[in-house]
Amino acid sequence: MDIPWGWGGYAAFLDICEIEVDRSDSKGFVMLTFDTTPFPSTPTKWTYRAIYRVGDSRVGQWSKPVSVTVGGIAGAQSAQANNTIKLGQRAPV
């Protein structure tokens, strides 16, 4: 899944990805987490899943995985032409 967005001229300073969620509860998007994992230099598939917790214990079953492509200098250069980047991808300087 590619998620297009612009980096607003801050390409040289990007080092964290803020992830928000819209839970269809009329609150709109709210902050979910910050990911400070270094972005890979080649396109890489990152897969996410979720599970409920009670205290320190997992309960229920894991969600179905959702994958996104992150990273990649070549992808960033081609994306620069249309001002989009992939989720978690460093924008070109």
C-alpha positions as CSV (number, residue, x, y, z in Angstrom):
1,M,0.0,0.0,0.0
2,D,1.4,3.4,-1.0
3,I,0.2,6.4,1.0
4,P,1.0,9.6,-0.9
5,W,1.7,12.8,1.0
6,G,4.0,15.8,0.7
7,W,6.8,16.6,3.1
8,G,6.4,20.3,3.1
9,G,10.0,21.3,2.4
10,Y,11.4,19.6,5.5
11,A,13.0,16.6,3.7
12,A,16.4,17.3,5.2
13,F,15.0,17.1,8.7
14,L,12.7,14.0,8.6
15,D,13.6,11.4,11.3
16,I,10.3,10.3,12.8
17,C,7.0,9.1,11.5
18,E,3.8,10.1,13.4
19,I,1.0,7.7,12.9
20,E,-2.6,8.7,13.5
21,V,-5.9,6.7,13.4
22,D,-9.5,7.5,12.6
23,R,-11.8,5.2,14.5
24,S,-15.0,6.5,12.9
25,D,-16.1,7.9,16.3
26,S,-16.6,11.5,15.1
27,K,-13.3,12.6,16.7
28,G,-11.4,12.4,13.3
29,F,-7.8,11.5,13.3
30,V,-6.0,11.2,16.6
31,M,-2.4,10.5,17.5
32,L,-1.6,6.8,17.7
33,T,2.2,6.5,18.0
34,F,5.6,7.8,16.9
35,D,7.9,5.4,15.0
36,T,11.6,6.4,15.3
37,T,12.9,3.2,13.5
38,P,15.5,4.3,10.9
39,F,13.9,4.2,7.5
40,P,15.5,1.6,5.1
41,S,17.5,2.8,2.1
42,T,15.8,0.3,-0.2
43,P,12.0,-0.4,-0.5
44,T,11.0,-2.7,2.3
45,K,7.7,-4.2,3.3
46,W,6.8,-3.5,6.9
47,T,3.8,-5.5,8.3
48,Y,1.7,-4.3,11.2
49,R,-0.8,-6.1,13.4
50,A,-2.7,-5.4,16.6
51,I,-4.0,-7.2,19.6
52,Y,-6.0,-6.2,22.7
53,R,-4.4,-6.1,26.1
54,V,-5.6,-6.2,29.7
55,G,-2.8,-4.9,31.9
56,D,0.3,-6.7,30.8
57,S,-1.5,-9.6,29.2
58,R,-2.5,-10.1,25.5
59,V,-6.2,-11.1,25.1
60,G,-8.0,-12.3,22.0
61,Q,-6.5,-12.9,18.6
62,W,-4.1,-10.9,16.5
63,S,-5.6,-8.8,13.8
64,K,-5.0,-9.6,10.2
65,P,-1.7,-8.1,9.1
66,V,-1.6,-4.9,7.1
67,S,1.6,-4.2,5.0
68,V,3.0,-1.0,3.7
69,T,6.1,-0.3,1.6
70,V,8.6,2.0,3.3
71,G,12.0,3.4,2.4
72,G,13.9,3.4,-0.9
73,I,16.0,6.2,-2.4
74,A,15.0,5.4,-5.9
75,G,11.3,5.5,-5.0
76,A,11.8,8.8,-3.2
77,Q,13.4,10.3,-6.2
78,S,10.6,9.3,-8.5
79,A,8.1,10.4,-5.9
80,Q,9.7,13.8,-5.7
81,A,8.4,14.5,-9.1
82,N,4.8,14.3,-7.9
83,N,5.5,15.5,-4.3
84,T,4.6,12.2,-2.6
85,I,6.5,9.7,-0.5
86,K,5.7,6.2,0.8
87,L,4.9,5.7,4.4
88,G,8.0,6.0,6.5
89,Q,10.2,6.9,3.5
90,R,12.8,9.6,3.8
91,A,12.2,12.3,1.3
92,P,15.1,13.3,-0.9
93,V,17.1,16.4,0.2
